[in-house]
């Protein structure tokens, strides 16, 4: 079982719905990391997280720390 908060579940349902079928947390973390790189970063050269990136990073952290 993969543990996650309701906020993380809602984020995944909206942005990576197929990941909710995963049985291994790494099968969510890897595509979520790619999603952050593509959709969650502002323009170069700073490449700071945008609002979507902050939400995605919070979901990543929740998954990572809840499923060690």
C-alpha positions, 0 to 999 in steps of 0.5 A, spaced: 500 500 500 502 506 498 501 512 503 499 519 501 495 525 503 488 527 500 492 533 497 497 528 494 491 524 491 488 530 488 494 532 485 495 526 482 488 524 480 488 531 476 495 531 473 498 523 473 491 519 474 495 513 471 500 513 477 494 512 482 494 504 479 501 504 482 503 498 487 510 501 488 512 508 490 517 509 485 512 508 479 509 514 482 516 518 484 519 517 477 514 520 473 512 525 478 519 528 478 519 528 470 512 532 471 516 537 475 521 538 470 516 539 464 511 543 468 513 545 474 519 550 473 519 557 471 523 560 465 531 559 465 536 562 467 532 561 474 528 555 473 525 556 480 518 552 482 512 555 479 505 554 483 504 548 480 511 545 481 510 547 489 504 543 489 508 537 485 514 538 490 509 537 496 506 531 493 513 528 491 515 529 499 509 526 502 510 520 498 517 520 499 517 521 506 510 517 507 513 510 504 520 509 506 
